[in-house]
Amino acid sequence: MSVCMGSGAAGATDPTDPGTAFKLLLSCPSGLPASRVFVKFDPSYDRIPHPDANLEESINEIWSQRIRQNPSLYNGIKFRYGGHAIEYVDGSGQISSVCLHMGLTDYRTFVGTNLSPLWERFLVPSTVDSLGCQHTSSPLGNGAIVETSDGKILVLQRSDNVGEFPGYFVFPGGHSEPQEIGISAHLTDKGQTESELLNHKVSMEMFDGIIREVVEEIGLPANSLTDPLFIGISCRVVNVRPTAFFFLKCNLEAKEVCKLYSSAQDGYESTQIFTVLRDDLKQMAVKMPGCHRGGYALYNLMMEATKDS
C-alpha cells in the first residue's frame, strides 16, 4: 500500500554513509529541452577491456556466481556513458546545447565492473571522468524530479528486493533502453545520414525513456506530464555510477498521484511513495544513493537559477 508523507518523511541516517557521496559530471541549471540535447552514439565510447587478464576474468566469475544465486537474471543491453561536449552561448557561460557521448554495454559487465568488490581496480587515475572510467561498464541511468500541480516532489522508497541500496529513498527512474529503438549492437558501415538518424533516435530515447520510467513506476498517465528538461548528470562516488536527471511537471495533485501509485506496473522495486515540499526534500536526500543525492543537488541548482532569473 502506498504512503504519502510531507514534512519529516525521512528518517535520520549517518551523513558519513559512503554510498550517499556524489559528484556532478554535468549541470544544466536552465534545463535543456530535447531539441538542445544531442547524442553521438559510437563504438569508440564502449568500454575498453582492462589489461589485467585476471581482473577481466573476474567479470565472468562474478556473473556466473550471480546466475547460480538467481537463475532469472537477464543480461540486458544498456547505453554506456562515455563523456559529453558542451556548446555555450557566445560571450556567456550559459549552456546552449549538450552532446552526450554514448556507447553500448550490458548488465553482466556492469555487475562485474561497477558493482564488483574490485570496482576500484578498474579505475584509471585521470582528471577526466570518462577516461578514469574507461574500463568500467558505466551504464547511464536516468532519474526524474517530478513536481505535482500543488508543488510536491515525488520520492520512492526502494524495496528489499533490489540489489542496490534497498530501503533508500530515490527519485523515479531506471535506464533508457537500446532495444526500445531497435538497437542490439553497433552497426558497421553506416553512412553519414544513417549515423545522424541513429544519433537522433538515441537522443529521443533519453527523453522518452524517463517518461516511460515515471509511468511504469508511479502509474501516472503520460499525458499528465510535461516534456522533460535535462538538468545534468550526477555520479555516485561508490561504484562510479552515472545518472542523467530530468525535471518534469505533473498536472495532478499529490493526493491523486498517491491513488495512481497503487496500480503502477512496476511494484517490485519500490514499496512507498512520498510527496514532499522542496524544503523537506533535503531531509530525505541524506538517505539517497549518491547518484540520486546528486540529482537533488542538480534540482537545487535549477531552482536557484530560476530564482535568480
Backbone as numpy.savetxt, mean C-alpha at the origin, in Angstrom:
# Nx Ny Nz CAx CAy CAz Cx Cy Cz
-19.17 -9.00 14.09 -20.02 -7.81 14.09 -19.14 -6.57 14.09
-19.46 -5.61 13.27 -18.63 -4.41 13.18 -18.90 -3.50 14.37
-17.88 -2.74 14.74 -17.97 -1.79 15.85 -17.50 -0.45 15.35
-18.25 0.60 15.62 -17.83 1.96 15.25 -17.53 2.71 16.53
-16.36 3.34 16.58 -15.96 4.07 17.76 -15.39 5.41 17.35
-15.49 6.38 18.21 -14.95 7.70 17.95 -13.75 7.97 18.80
-13.81 9.01 19.62 -12.68 9.39 20.45 -12.28 8.27 21.41
-10.96 8.05 21.50 -10.45 7.06 22.43 -10.54 5.64 21.93
-10.73 5.44 20.62 -10.90 4.10 20.08 -9.64 3.27 20.20
-8.49 3.92 20.11 -7.24 3.16 20.11 -6.75 2.89 21.51
-6.21 1.69 21.71 -5.62 1.36 23.00 -4.18 1.82 23.05
-3.68 1.92 24.26 -2.28 2.33 24.42 -1.35 1.22 23.95
-0.19 1.61 23.42 0.79 0.64 22.97 2.18 1.21 23.16
3.16 0.38 23.03 4.54 0.79 23.21 5.00 1.61 22.01
5.29 2.90 22.18 5.69 3.72 21.03 7.03 3.29 20.44
7.78 2.44 21.13 9.06 1.98 20.60 8.90 0.70 19.78
7.69 0.24 19.56 7.44 -0.95 18.75 8.11 -0.77 17.38
9.13 -1.57 17.05 9.85 -1.35 15.79 8.98 -1.54 14.56
7.92 -2.32 14.69 7.05 -2.56 13.54 6.26 -1.35 13.11
6.21 -0.31 13.96 5.46 0.90 13.60 6.35 1.98 12.98
7.64 1.74 12.91 8.56 2.73 12.34 8.37 2.82 10.82
8.51 4.02 10.29 8.29 4.22 8.85 9.22 5.29 8.31
9.30 5.35 7.00 9.93 6.47 6.30 9.06 6.80 5.10
9.06 8.04 4.70 8.28 8.47 3.54 9.19 8.48 2.31
8.81 7.71 1.32 9.58 7.63 0.08 9.17 8.73 -0.90
7.91 9.17 -0.80 7.38 10.17 -1.72 6.16 10.82 -1.09
6.12 12.14 -1.08 4.98 12.86 -0.54 4.43 13.82 -1.58
3.13 13.73 -1.83 2.44 14.60 -2.78 1.28 15.27 -2.03
1.57 16.26 -1.19 0.55 16.80 -0.29 -0.63 17.49 -0.99
-0.44 17.91 -2.23 -1.57 18.51 -2.94 -2.53 17.47 -3.48
-2.08 16.20 -3.51 -2.93 15.12 -4.03 -2.95 15.14 -5.55
-2.52 14.04 -6.15 -2.46 13.98 -7.62 -3.56 13.08 -8.17
-4.33 13.57 -9.15 -5.32 12.71 -9.80 -4.64 11.73 -10.75
-5.41 10.78 -11.26 -4.85 9.76 -12.15 -4.17 10.36 -13.37
-4.65 11.52 -13.84 -4.08 12.15 -15.03 -2.67 12.67 -14.82
-2.21 12.72 -13.55 -0.88 13.25 -13.26 0.04 12.20 -12.61
-0.40 10.95 -12.62 0.42 9.85 -12.11 0.67 8.87 -13.24
1.91 8.73 -13.64 2.28 7.87 -14.75 3.05 6.67 -14.23
3.19 5.69 -15.09 3.93 4.47 -14.73 4.88 4.11 -15.86
6.07 3.72 -15.51 6.98 3.07 -16.45 7.12 1.62 -16.00
6.47 0.74 -16.73 6.43 -0.69 -16.39 7.46 -1.41 -17.25
8.49 -1.97 -16.60 9.61 -2.49 -17.37 10.35 -3.56 -16.55
10.86 -4.60 -17.20 11.60 -5.63 -16.46 12.86 -5.12 -15.77
13.35 -3.95 -16.16 14.53 -3.40 -15.49 14.24 -3.04 -14.04
12.94 -2.99 -13.68 12.56 -2.69 -12.31 12.17 -3.95 -11.54
12.41 -5.11 -12.12 12.23 -6.36 -11.39 13.35 -6.53 -10.36
13.14 -7.44 -9.46 14.15 -7.74 -8.44 15.40 -8.34 -9.07
16.57 -7.95 -8.55 17.84 -8.53 -8.97 18.22 -9.63 -7.97
18.48 -10.85 -8.43 18.87 -11.91 -7.49 20.11 -11.53 -6.69
20.15 -11.97 -5.44 21.30 -11.67 -4.60 22.49 -12.55 -5.02
23.70 -12.02 -4.99 24.87 -12.82 -5.41 25.20 -13.97 -4.46
24.67 -13.94 -3.24 24.90 -15.02 -2.28 23.94 -16.17 -2.61
24.45 -17.26 -3.16 23.60 -18.37 -3.59 22.84 -18.99 -2.42
23.46 -19.06 -1.27 22.79 -19.63 -0.10 21.62 -18.76 0.35
21.81 -17.45 0.28 20.73 -16.55 0.64 19.58 -16.67 -0.36
19.91 -16.79 -1.63 18.87 -16.99 -2.65 18.11 -18.29 -2.41
18.81 -19.34 -2.07 18.17 -20.64 -1.84 17.24 -20.58 -0.64
17.53 -19.68 0.30 16.65 -19.56 1.48 15.24 -19.15 1.09
15.07 -18.48 -0.06 13.73 -18.11 -0.53 12.90 -19.36 -0.78
13.49 -20.34 -1.47 12.79 -21.60 -1.74 12.52 -22.37 -0.45
13.49 -22.35 0.46 13.34 -23.10 1.71 12.21 -22.53 2.56
12.16 -21.21 2.65 11.11 -20.57 3.44 9.74 -20.80 2.83
9.66 -20.72 1.50 8.38 -20.95 0.83 7.91 -22.40 1.02
8.81 -23.33 0.88 8.46 -24.74 1.07 7.94 -24.98 2.49
8.58 -24.34 3.46 8.14 -24.47 4.85 6.74 -23.88 5.03
6.49 -22.72 4.43 5.17 -22.09 4.54 4.09 -22.92 3.88
4.43 -23.55 2.74 3.46 -24.40 2.04 3.11 -25.62 2.87
4.09 -26.19 3.55 3.80 -27.33 4.43 2.86 -26.93 5.56
3.04 -25.72 6.07 2.19 -25.23 7.15 0.80 -24.85 6.66
0.73 -24.35 5.43 -0.55 -23.89 4.87 -0.59 -24.21 3.39
-1.07 -25.40 3.01 -1.07 -25.83 1.60 -1.93 -24.95 0.69
-2.79 -24.11 1.27 -3.66 -23.27 0.44 -3.00 -21.98 -0.01
-1.75 -21.72 0.40 -1.06 -20.50 -0.02 -0.95 -20.45 -1.53
-1.14 -19.25 -2.08 -1.12 -19.06 -3.54 0.00 -18.09 -3.90
0.81 -18.47 -4.85 1.93 -17.63 -5.28 1.47 -16.66 -6.37
0.77 -15.61 -5.95 0.24 -14.64 -6.91 1.28 -13.65 -7.38
1.06 -13.09 -8.56 1.95 -12.08 -9.14 1.57 -10.71 -8.59
2.58 -9.88 -8.31 2.36 -8.54 -7.79 3.21 -7.53 -8.56
2.79 -6.28 -8.52 3.62 -5.20 -9.06 4.73 -4.88 -8.06
5.94 -4.72 -8.57 7.09 -4.40 -7.71 7.44 -2.92 -7.82
7.67 -2.29 -6.67 8.07 -0.89 -6.66 9.57 -0.78 -6.92
9.93 -0.02 -7.95 11.34 0.14 -8.33 11.82 1.57 -8.33
11.09 2.44 -7.60 11.49 3.85 -7.54 10.49 4.75 -8.24
10.87 6.01 -8.42 9.97 6.97 -9.06 10.77 8.16 -9.58
10.11 8.95 -10.43 10.67 10.21 -10.93 9.61 11.29 -10.75
10.06 12.51 -10.47 9.15 13.61 -10.19 9.36 14.73 -11.19
8.25 15.29 -11.68 8.28 16.51 -12.50 7.70 17.64 -11.65
8.42 18.77 -11.60 7.97 19.90 -10.80 7.42 21.02 -11.69
6.52 21.81 -11.13 6.04 23.00 -11.81 7.21 23.96 -11.92
7.38 24.57 -13.10 8.52 25.46 -13.33 8.59 26.56 -12.27
9.81 26.71 -11.71 10.04 27.79 -10.78 9.45 27.60 -9.39
9.03 26.38 -9.08 8.47 26.14 -7.74 8.81 24.72 -7.30
8.56 24.47 -6.03 8.78 23.14 -5.51 7.53 22.29 -5.57
6.50 22.77 -6.24 5.24 22.03 -6.32 5.34 20.92 -7.35
4.85 19.73 -6.98 4.92 18.58 -7.88 3.87 18.70 -8.97
4.32 18.57 -10.22 3.41 18.59 -11.36 2.89 17.19 -11.66
3.80 16.21 -11.68 3.42 14.83 -11.97 4.47 13.89 -11.40
4.08 12.62 -11.31 4.96 11.58 -10.78 4.93 10.40 -11.75
6.09 9.78 -11.96 6.16 8.54 -12.72 6.68 7.44 -11.81
5.85 6.43 -11.58 6.25 5.31 -10.75 6.94 4.26 -11.60
8.06 3.76 -11.13 8.81 2.72 -11.83 8.37 1.36 -11.28
7.79 0.53 -12.14 7.16 -0.70 -11.69 7.67 -1.91 -12.46
7.95 -2.97 -11.72 8.29 -4.25 -12.32 7.31 -5.30 -11.85
7.71 -6.56 -11.90 6.88 -7.66 -11.43 7.62 -8.47 -10.37
6.87 -9.03 -9.45 7.40 -9.94 -8.46 6.29 -10.93 -8.12
6.47 -11.73 -7.07 5.42 -12.66 -6.68 5.43 -12.85 -5.17
4.38 -13.50 -4.68 4.20 -13.65 -3.24 5.28 -14.54 -2.62
5.69 -15.57 -3.35 6.75 -16.46 -2.85 8.03 -15.68 -2.56
8.41 -14.83 -3.48 9.64 -14.06 -3.30 9.48 -13.01 -2.21
8.28 -12.47 -2.06 8.00 -11.54 -0.98 8.17 -12.21 0.38
7.61 -13.41 0.51 7.74 -14.15 1.77 9.21 -14.49 2.04
9.95 -14.81 0.99 11.33 -15.25 1.14 12.36 -14.15 1.23
11.96 -12.88 0.96 12.91 -11.77 1.07 12.42 -10.76 2.12
11.41 -9.99 1.80 10.93 -8.96 2.73 10.48 -9.54 4.08
9.79 -10.67 4.05 9.27 -11.24 5.29 10.19 -12.29 5.90
11.31 -12.51 5.29 12.26 -13.50 5.79 12.91 -13.03 7.10
13.23 -13.96 8.01 14.03 -13.57 9.18 15.39 -12.98 8.79
15.81 -13.27 7.56 17.09 -12.79 7.05 16.93 -11.54 6.19
15.79 -10.83 6.28 15.47 -9.77 5.33 16.55 -8.69 5.24
17.21 -8.38 6.36 18.22 -7.32 6.34 19.44 -7.70 5.51
19.69 -9.00 5.37 20.84 -9.44 4.57 20.61 -9.22 3.07
19.36 -9.04 2.66 19.06 -8.77 1.25 19.29 -7.31 0.88
19.51 -6.46 1.86 19.64 -5.02 1.60 21.07 -4.67 1.21
21.18 -3.59 0.43 22.47 -3.07 -0.01 22.62 -1.65 0.53
23.76 -1.30 1.13 23.92 0.07 1.63 23.79 1.08 0.49
22.82 1.97 0.61 22.60 2.98 -0.42 21.68 4.06 0.12
21.91 5.29 -0.31 21.01 6.38 0.06 19.79 6.41 -0.85
19.80 5.63 -1.92 18.66 5.53 -2.84 17.89 4.26 -2.49
16.64 4.43 -2.06 15.88 3.28 -1.56 15.74 2.16 -2.58
15.48 2.51 -3.83 15.28 1.48 -4.84 16.55 0.66 -5.07
17.71 1.27 -4.90 18.97 0.53 -5.02 19.23 -0.30 -3.77
18.95 0.25 -2.62 19.14 -0.48 -1.38 18.28 -1.73 -1.30
17.12 -1.69 -1.97 16.18 -2.80 -1.93 16.17 -3.60 -3.24
17.24 -3.52 -4.00 17.24 -4.16 -5.32 17.12 -5.68 -5.26
17.46 -6.28 -4.11 17.40 -7.74 -3.98 16.14 -8.21 -3.25
15.26 -7.29 -2.86 14.01 -7.68 -2.19 12.85 -7.65 -3.17
11.81 -8.37 -2.83 10.62 -8.45 -3.67 9.90 -7.11 -3.74
9.69 -6.48 -2.60 9.10 -5.15 -2.48 7.86 -4.92 -3.35
6.81 -5.77 -3.19 5.57 -5.48 -3.90 4.97 -4.18 -3.38
4.37 -3.40 -4.27 3.79 -2.12 -3.87 2.37 -2.34 -3.37
2.19 -2.18 -2.05 0.85 -2.25 -1.49 0.10 -0.95 -1.74
-1.17 -0.93 -1.35 -1.93 0.32 -1.43 -2.78 0.49 -0.17
-3.07 1.74 0.14 -3.89 2.06 1.30 -4.73 3.28 1.00
-5.91 3.35 1.63 -6.86 4.42 1.36 -7.21 5.17 2.64
-7.07 6.49 2.60 -7.61 7.35 3.65 -9.00 7.77 3.16
-10.03 7.18 3.76 -11.40 7.43 3.31 -12.11 8.31 4.33
-12.63 9.44 3.86 -13.34 10.39 4.74 -14.82 10.35 4.42
-15.64 10.12 5.46 -17.09 10.06 5.28 -17.67 11.47 5.13
-18.95 11.55 4.79 -19.58 12.85 4.57 -19.68 13.67 5.86
-19.62 12.99 7.03 -19.63 13.71 8.30 -18.23 13.82 8.91
-17.21 13.71 8.06 -15.85 14.04 8.47 -15.13 13.00 9.29
-15.52 11.73 9.20 -14.84 10.66 9.93 -13.89 9.90 8.98
-12.80 9.39 9.53 -11.84 8.58 8.78 -12.05 7.12 9.13
-12.00 6.24 8.13 -12.27 4.83 8.33 -10.98 4.06 8.62
-11.01 3.28 9.71 -9.86 2.48 10.14 -10.35 1.08 10.46
-9.59 0.07 10.07 -9.93 -1.32 10.34 -8.98 -1.89 11.39
-9.45 -2.91 12.09 -8.57 -3.67 12.97 -8.34 -5.03 12.35
-7.07 -5.38 12.15 -6.74 -6.63 11.50 -7.10 -7.82 12.38
-7.52 -8.89 11.74 -7.92 -10.09 12.47 -6.69 -10.90 12.87
-6.92 -11.95 13.64 -5.83 -12.85 14.02 -5.49 -13.84 12.91
-6.25 -13.80 11.79 -6.01 -14.73 10.68 -4.84 -14.31 9.81
-4.49 -13.03 9.84 -3.51 -12.50 8.89 -2.09 -12.79 9.35
-1.18 -12.89 8.39 0.21 -13.20 8.71 1.00 -12.02 9.20
0.64 -10.82 8.74 1.38 -9.62 9.13 0.57 -8.77 10.11
1.14 -8.50 11.25 0.59 -7.56 12.23 -0.88 -7.82 12.60
-1.20 -9.02 13.07 -2.57 -9.28 13.53 -2.93 -8.38 14.71
-4.16 -7.88 14.70 -4.64 -7.04 15.77 -4.30 -5.57 15.65
-3.44 -5.21 14.71 -3.08 -3.81 14.54 -4.17 -3.06 13.77
-4.15 -1.73 13.90 -5.07 -0.89 13.14 -4.46 -0.58 11.77
-5.29 -0.54 10.75 -4.83 -0.25 9.39 -5.91 0.53 8.65
-5.51 1.22 7.62 -6.44 1.79 6.67 -6.82 0.68 5.67
-7.99 0.77 5.05 -8.33 -0.24 4.04 -7.32 -0.23 2.90
-7.03 -1.40 2.37 -6.06 -1.48 1.28 -5.60 -2.89 1.03
-4.65 -3.03 0.15 -4.12 -4.34 -0.22 -3.07 -4.18 -1.29
-3.40 -4.59 -2.51 -2.48 -4.47 -3.65 -3.27 -4.25 -4.93
-2.72 -3.49 -5.85 -3.21 -3.53 -7.22 -2.74 -4.84 -7.83
-3.52 -5.38 -8.73 -3.27 -6.74 -9.22 -2.95 -6.76 -10.71
-1.77 -7.27 -11.09 -1.44 -7.37 -12.52 -2.48 -8.16 -13.32
-3.02 -9.22 -12.72 -3.95 -10.07 -13.46 -5.27 -9.38 -13.78
-5.59 -8.32 -13.03 -6.81 -7.57 -13.31 -6.76 -6.92 -14.69
-5.54 -6.66 -15.18 -5.40 -6.04 -16.51 -4.69 -6.99 -17.47
-4.75 -8.29 -17.16 -4.24 -9.30 -18.08 -2.75 -9.48 -18.12
-2.03 -9.06 -17.06 -0.58 -9.21 -17.02 -0.22 -10.43 -16.20
0.49 -11.36 -16.80 1.00 -12.52 -16.07 2.53 -12.61 -16.16
3.09 -11.83 -17.07 4.54 -11.78 -17.25 4.86 -10.58 -18.14
6.15 -10.23 -18.21 6.56 -9.16 -19.11 6.45 -9.64 -20.56
6.04 -8.73 -21.43 6.00 -9.03 -22.85 7.33 -8.64 -23.49
7.77 -9.44 -24.42 9.00 -9.12 -25.13 8.66 -8.49 -26.47
9.61 -7.73 -27.00 9.47 -7.12 -28.33 8.24 -6.23 -28.44
7.98 -5.42 -27.41 6.87 -4.47 -27.49 7.29 -3.27 -28.30
6.38 -2.78 -29.12 6.61 -1.52 -29.80 6.33 -0.36 -28.87
6.67 0.86 -29.31 6.49 2.02 -28.45 5.03 2.24 -28.10
4.15 2.09 -29.08 2.72 2.30 -28.83 2.19 1.28 -27.84
2.58 0.03 -27.99 2.13 -1.02 -27.08 2.67 -0.79 -25.67
3.92 -0.33 -25.57 4.51 -0.04 -24.26 3.77 1.10 -23.57
3.46 2.15 -24.32 2.75 3.29 -23.74 1.35 2.88 -23.28
0.69 2.03 -24.06 -0.64 1.56 -23.68 -0.58 0.73 -22.40
0.44 -0.13 -22.31 0.59 -0.96 -21.13 0.91 -0.11 -19.90
1.77 0.89 -20.06 2.08 1.80 -18.95 0.81 2.48 -18.44
-0.04 2.89 -19.38 -1.29 3.56 -18.99 -2.22 2.60 -18.25
-2.29 1.37 -18.70 -3.14 0.38 -18.04 -2.68 0.11 -16.62
-1.36 0.03 -16.43 -0.82 -0.21 -15.09 -1.12 1.00 -14.19
-0.95 2.20 -14.74 -1.23 3.40 -13.98 -2.70 3.45 -13.53
-3.61 3.12 -14.44 -5.03 3.14 -14.09 -5.37 2.06 -13.07
-4.66 0.92 -13.11 -4.90 -0.14 -12.13 -4.49 0.31 -10.73
-3.51 1.21 -10.64 -3.16 1.77 -9.33 -4.38 2.44 -8.69
-5.16 3.15 -9.49 -6.32 3.88 -9.00 -7.56 2.98 -8.91
-7.75 2.13 -9.91 -8.89 1.19 -9.86 -8.72 0.21 -8.71
-7.46 -0.20 -8.46 -7.19 -1.20 -7.43 -7.54 -0.72 -6.04
-7.29 0.56 -5.74 -7.60 1.04 -4.39 -9.10 1.16 -4.18
-9.83 1.53 -5.21 -11.30 1.54 -5.08 -11.81 0.13 -4.85
-11.26 -0.83 -5.59 -11.68 -2.23 -5.43 -11.43 -2.71 -4.00
-10.29 -2.35 -3.43 -9.99 -2.78 -2.06 -10.97 -2.18 -1.06
-11.31 -0.91 -1.22 -12.25 -0.26 -0.30 -13.63 -0.90 -0.41
-14.06 -1.18 -1.64 -15.36 -1.81 -1.85 -15.39 -3.20 -1.21
-14.33 -3.98 -1.42 -14.32 -5.36 -0.92 -14.15 -5.41 0.60
-13.32 -4.55 1.16 -13.02 -4.64 2.58 -14.08 -3.99 3.47
-14.72 -2.94 2.96 -15.68 -2.20 3.80 -17.12 -2.40 3.33
-17.30 -2.73 2.05 -18.65 -2.92 1.53 -19.28 -1.67 0.97
-18.48 -0.62 0.75 -19.02 0.62 0.21 -19.33 0.47 -1.28
-20.41 1.05 -1.76 -20.65 1.06 -3.21 -19.59 1.92 -3.89
-19.11 1.46 -5.02 -18.06 2.21 -5.72 -18.52 3.61 -6.08
-19.84 3.77 -6.38 -20.33 5.09 -6.78 -20.50 6.05 -5.60
-20.20 5.57 -4.38 -20.24 6.47 -3.22 -18.90 7.13 -2.97
-17.88 6.74 -3.76 -16.52 7.22 -3.56 -16.09 8.21 -4.64
-15.34 9.22 -4.24 -14.78 10.14 -5.22 -13.59 9.48 -5.91
-13.13 10.09 -7.00 -11.92 9.60 -7.65 -10.75 9.75 -6.67
-9.90 8.72 -6.55 -8.79 8.79 -5.60 -7.76 9.85 -5.98
-7.14 10.43 -4.97 -6.00 11.30 -5.15 -4.77 10.61 -4.56
-3.72 10.53 -5.33 -2.47 9.91 -4.87 -1.73 10.89 -3.98
-1.40 10.46 -2.73 -0.75 11.39 -1.80 0.67 10.96 -1.42
1.13 9.82 -1.93 2.52 9.47 -1.70 2.75 7.99 -1.42
4.00 7.68 -1.07 4.40 6.30 -0.77 5.15 6.28 0.56
4.72 5.42 1.45 5.42 5.22 2.71 6.07 3.84 2.70
6.98 3.63 3.63 7.68 2.36 3.71 7.86 1.97 5.18
7.42 0.78 5.53 7.68 0.26 6.87 9.16 -0.07 6.97
9.82 0.42 8.00 11.26 0.19 8.15 11.55 -1.30 8.29
10.78 -1.97 9.16 10.93 -3.41 9.30 10.39 -4.08 8.04
11.19 -4.87 7.39 10.84 -5.59 6.16 10.78 -4.70 4.92
11.19 -3.42 5.03 11.18 -2.47 3.91 9.95 -2.69 3.01
8.78 -2.42 3.57 7.49 -2.71 2.93 6.88 -1.43 2.37
6.89 -1.20 1.01 6.36 0.05 0.45 4.84 -0.02 0.21
4.18 1.11 0.44 2.73 1.19 0.24 2.37 2.55 -0.34
1.60 2.55 -1.42 1.10 3.79 -2.03 -0.21 4.17 -1.36
-0.35 5.45 -1.01 -1.56 5.90 -0.33 -2.36 6.88 -1.18
-3.69 6.77 -1.00 -4.65 7.58 -1.75 -5.66 8.18 -0.78
-6.18 9.33 -1.15 -7.25 9.98 -0.37 -8.53 9.95 -1.18
-9.61 9.51 -0.52 -10.93 9.45 -1.15 -11.98 9.99 -0.19
-13.02 10.58 -0.74 -14.18 10.96 0.07 -15.34 10.03 -0.26
-16.17 9.79 0.75 -17.36 8.95 0.60 -18.58 9.80 0.90
-19.63 9.68 0.09 -20.80 10.52 0.29 -21.79 9.96 1.31
-21.36 8.94 2.06 -22.19 8.35 3.11 -21.70 8.79 4.48
-22.62 8.83 5.45 -22.22 9.12 6.83 -21.63 7.89 7.49
-20.91 8.11 8.59 -20.22 7.02 9.27 -21.17 5.91 9.68
-22.36 6.26 10.17 -23.29 5.22 10.64 -23.76 4.34 9.48
-23.87 4.91 8.28 -24.24 4.11 7.11 -23.10 3.17 6.71
-21.87 3.65 6.83 -20.70 2.82 6.52 -20.64 1.61 7.44
-20.93 1.83 8.71 -20.90 0.73 9.68 -21.88 -0.37 9.30
-23.05 0.01 8.83 -24.04 -0.98 8.43 -23.55 -1.79 7.22
-22.90 -1.12 6.29 -22.42 -1.79 5.09 -21.25 -2.73 5.38
-20.45 -2.40 6.38 -19.26 -3.18 6.69 -19.62 -4.64 7.00
-20.73 -4.87 7.66 -21.11 -6.23 8.04 -21.37 -7.13 6.84
-21.63 -6.53 5.67 -21.89 -7.32 4.47 -20.74 -7.28 3.48
-19.58 -6.77 3.92 -18.43 -6.66 3.02 -17.98 -8.03 2.54
-17.43 -8.09 1.32 -16.98 -9.35 0.72 -15.79 -9.94 1.46
-14.93 -9.06 1.98 -13.68 -9.51 2.57 -13.77 -9.42 4.09
-14.31 -10.45 4.73 -14.44 -10.45 6.17 -13.35 -11.22 6.87
-12.37 -11.67 6.12 -11.31 -12.52 6.68 -10.21 -11.70 7.34
-9.85 -10.57 6.73 -8.67 -9.84 7.17 -8.91 -8.87 8.32
-10.15 -8.43 8.52 -10.42 -7.47 9.59 -11.60 -7.93 10.42
-11.65 -7.44 11.66 -12.72 -7.83 12.57 -13.59 -6.66 13.00
-13.07 -5.44 12.91 -13.83 -4.27 13.35 -13.52 -3.09 12.45
-14.50 -2.18 12.37 -14.28 -0.91 11.68 -14.49 0.21 12.69
-13.64 1.22 12.60 -13.72 2.38 13.48 -13.88 3.62 12.61
-14.70 4.54 13.03 -14.85 5.82 12.33 -14.40 6.90 13.30
-13.34 7.59 12.97 -12.71 8.51 13.93 -12.48 9.89 13.32
-12.55 10.89 14.17 -12.20 12.24 13.77 -10.69 12.33 13.61
-10.25 13.31 12.82 -8.82 13.46 12.55 -8.01 13.60 13.84
-8.54 14.35 14.81 -7.81 14.57 16.05 -7.61 13.28 16.84
-8.53 12.32 16.68 -8.44 11.06 17.41 -7.61 10.01 16.65
-7.37 10.28 15.37 -6.65 9.32 14.55 -5.21 9.14 15.02
-4.65 10.18 15.61 -3.27 10.13 16.09 -3.09 9.01 17.11
-4.11 8.78 17.96 -4.03 7.73 18.96 -3.95 6.35 18.31
-4.74 6.15 17.26 -4.77 4.85 16.59 -3.49 4.60 15.81
-2.91 5.67 15.27 -1.71 5.53 14.44 -0.54 4.93 15.22
-0.56 5.09 16.54 0.50 4.53 17.36 0.54 3.01 17.25
-0.61 2.41 17.00 -0.65 0.96 16.82 -1.03 0.60 15.38
-0.32 1.19 14.43 -0.43 0.84 13.02 0.92 0.32 12.56
0.94 -0.68 11.65 2.22 -1.06 11.04 2.84 0.17 10.38
4.17 0.19 10.30 4.86 1.37 9.83 4.36 1.93 8.51
4.06 1.04 7.55 3.60 1.54 6.25 2.30 2.32 6.38
1.40 1.89 7.30 0.13 2.59 7.49 0.30 3.81 8.39
1.21 3.72 9.34 1.51 4.91 10.13 2.09 5.99 9.22
2.86 5.57 8.23 3.34 6.51 7.22 2.20 7.09 6.40
1.17 6.28 6.15 -0.01 6.78 5.45 -0.70 7.88 6.24
-0.73 7.71 7.56 -1.28 8.76 8.43 -0.45 10.03 8.31
0.87 9.89 8.27 1.74 11.05 8.11 1.50 11.76 6.78
1.29 10.99 5.72 1.01 11.57 4.40 -0.32 12.32 4.41
-1.30 11.76 5.09 -2.61 12.42 5.22 -2.45 13.74 5.98
-1.67 13.75 7.05 -1.44 14.99 7.80 -0.77 16.05 6.94
0.20 15.63 6.12 0.86 16.59 5.22 -0.13 17.16 4.22
-1.04 16.33 3.73 -2.07 16.79 2.81 -2.98 17.81 3.48
-3.40 17.52 4.71 -4.31 18.42 5.43 -3.62 19.75 5.75
-2.34 19.71 6.09 -1.60 20.93 6.35 -1.47 21.78 5.09
-1.23 21.11 3.95 -1.12 21.85 2.68 -2.45 22.48 2.30
-3.54 21.76 2.58 -4.87 22.30 2.28 -5.16 23.53 3.14
-4.76 23.44 4.42 -4.98 24.57 5.34 -4.17 25.79 4.93
-2.92 25.55 4.50 -2.04 26.65 4.11 -2.51 27.35 2.84
-3.17 26.56 1.95 -3.63 27.13 0.69 -4.93 27.90 0.86
